[in-house]
Amino acid sequence: MKYTKQIFVVLAVVFAVTILFMDATNDVEESDEVKSFNKWAISVIDDAKADSSYKRIPLDSKTDQRWFMETMFKAWEKKITKEEFIKIGIEKFPENRESFEFVANRLP
């Protein structure tokens, strides 16, 4: 299936965000912020699955996956603008402008 690998990568990113932002006490409960981010990220995955024109961002290394997760979370938190998110994304993956726009258009 075309999106299987992409979905797995995004779910891995969502899981990484959960781990990254867990309470310092090692409590396994997710914060409300992480729960909200995860819910949003899953909705983006669902939108990508439903859009046959969506082009997968090649996040094949753990370094790229972490970079994407951190950049996406900054945009979601509004620490960077949607335009900055797209610019940062296409600096790293110039052939994926539409994919970064796709994600940016779904930011809250």
C-alpha positions in Angstrom: 0.0 0.0 0.0 1.3 3.4 -1.0 0.9 5.1 2.4 1.8 2.2 4.7 5.4 3.3 5.2 4.4 7.0 5.5 1.7 6.1 8.1 4.2 4.1 10.1 6.8 6.9 10.0 4.2 9.5 11.2 3.0 7.2 13.9 6.6 6.8 15.0 7.0 10.6 15.1 3.8 10.9 17.2 5.2 8.2 19.5 8.5 10.1 19.7 6.7 13.3 20.6 4.9 11.5 23.4 8.2 10.2 24.8 9.9 13.5 24.4 7.3 15.4 26.3 6.5 13.0 29.0 6.8 14.2 32.6 10.3 14.2 34.0 9.0 11.9 36.7 8.7 9.2 34.0 5.0 9.1 34.5 3.6 7.3 31.5 0.5 9.6 31.2 0.6 12.0 28.3 0.2 15.7 29.0 -2.9 17.4 27.6 -0.6 19.2 25.2 0.8 16.0 23.8 -2.6 14.4 23.6 -3.9 17.3 21.6 -0.8 17.3 19.3 -1.2 13.5 18.8 -4.9 13.9 17.9 -4.0 16.6 15.4 -1.2 14.6 13.9 -3.5 11.6 13.4 -6.0 13.8 11.6 -3.2 14.9 9.3 -2.4 11.3 8.6 -6.0 10.6 7.8 -6.1 13.6 5.5 -2.9 12.4 3.7 -4.4 8.9 3.3 -7.5 10.3 1.7 -5.6 12.6 -0.7 -4.1 10.6 -3.6 -2.0 13.5 -4.7 -0.1 13.7 -1.3 3.6 13.1 -1.8 5.4 11.3 1.0 8.2 13.3 2.7 11.2 10.9 2.7 11.8 10.7 6.5 13.8 7.5 6.3 16.4 8.2 8.9 15.8 8.7 12.6 17.6 12.0 12.3 15.1 13.2 9.7 12.2 11.9 11.6 13.3 13.7 14.8 13.9 16.9 12.8 10.4 16.7 11.3 8.8 16.0 14.6 10.6 18.9 16.3 9.8 21.3 13.4 6.2 20.2 13.2 5.7 20.6 16.9 7.2 24.1 16.8 4.7 25.0 14.1 1.9 23.4 16.0 2.8 25.4 19.1 3.0 28.5 17.0 6.7 29.0 17.8 7.2 29.3 14.1 4.7 30.4 11.5 3.2 28.2 8.8 5.4 30.0 6.2 8.5 29.4 8.3 7.5 25.7 8.6 7.2 25.4 4.8 10.5 27.3 4.2 12.4 25.2 6.7 10.9 22.1 5.2 11.8 22.8 1.6 15.3 23.8 2.5 15.8 20.2 3.6 13.4 18.5 1.1 13.0 20.9 -1.9 11.0 18.4 -3.9 8.3 18.2 -1.2 7.0 21.8 -1.1 3.4 20.6 -1.6 3.7 18.1 1.2 4.9 20.8 3.6 2.1 23.1 2.5 -0.3 20.2 3.0 0.8 19.9 6.7 1.0 23.7 7.2 -2.6 24.2 5.9 -3.8 21.8 8.7 -2.0 23.6 11.5 -4.2 25.1 14.1 
